């Protein structure tokens, strides 16, 4: 077996297949945390510039720092100083750019959550790998983007390899939500605000005043608003409305049960 590649593969190619894209991602996301950041980001940018220089695409600029700043301004859409998988799909010429296809055409986060609800029937925060194909198919149908069986199979296989990192045959909600456009991905907005089970139970009990085991849309509104204020995060009325709508997509007949909300707000999905 050959030793590890010193040179990242494929960066010089005019078009990448989905699996080549994945290899590049895994090469640079060395710690596997779902972002290319810090030293990883510097390495990626250096190698990309080198590959582009080799293919006559190097741009003229004063310094490495300036070039990198310009590059991040162009591609780091949510300005968090890191490159996410979906942002990388805009940088690299992926064949049919399958991730970009999902980001542009998968619809709203509310539709994403509706599809999730259909497959995560026990509200575990996971769907099984063997359900992924159906889940993707449903998302593409909602977006009026029908794909033939072979292409759907390829997408399923690639996304499975991307997100089932420990090979346990389960795909988590927060990982799968990376298929959404950054600005639509309300689940990413809750990063850094995740609650422990104890904190979650205390909050849910506070808003479920009659002890019915569920809260309604108005109570969810108040809960989200308070959660954001507690974490000193800004949120417009429009954002609040969108997030509420997305979370309420998990509800049944307007009732959002404890387990429905738990998979969105808890740091560890319910056991």
C-alpha positions, 0 to 999 in steps of 0.5 A: 500500500502506498504511503500517505500523499504529501501533495493534496490530490486533484486541486489542479483539475478543471472538474472534480467528481464527488469522490475526488471532492471528498478526498480533498475535504478529508485531506485538509479537514485534518482534525475532522471537525467539519471545518477547514480552519486555522493552520488547515486553512493556510495549508489549503490556500497555499496548495490551491494557489500553487495548483492554480499557478501551475495551471496559469490561474495565479492572481497577482497580489502583494502578499500571502496575507492580502491574497488570503483575506481577499479569498476569504472575503469572496468565499467565506459566506457567513464570515466565521473565518472558516471554510465549511464543506458547502463553501468549499463546493463553491471554490472547487469545480465539482462535477455538477457541483452536487453540494451546491445543487443541494444548497441552491435547490434543497428549499427552505430549512422548514422543508428540510425539517419536514423531510427529517421528521418523516425519517427520524420517527423516534426523534433520536436526532439521527436517521439510519444510513439505509434511509438516506437515499429516501431522505435525499430523494424527498428533498430533491422532489420538494425542490423539483430536481428529479435525478435518475437512479444512478445519480441518486445512488452516487449522491447517497454514497458520497454523502454517506461517506462524508457524514457517517464518519465513525461508520456506525450507520447513523447520520446526525441532524446537525451534520446533515443540515450542512446540505442547507445553504449557510444562511438557511441553516438555522441549526448552525445558528444554535452552535455555541448555545447548545443546552445540557439535558438539565438546562433543556428540561428546566427551560421546557418545563418553564414554557410548558406551564400546564405540564402537557408535555408540549408547547405551541407556536407562541410559547416557542417564539418566547423560548427562542427569543429568551434563548437568544437574549440569554446568549447575547445574540442578535436576532431580527423578527424575520429570523425569529419567524423563520427559525420558529417555522423551521422548528415547528415543522417537527411538530404534530398538529401544532404541538411541539413535544419535548423530544422534537425540540430536544434534538434541535437544542441539546448538545447531545441528542436524546438517548 
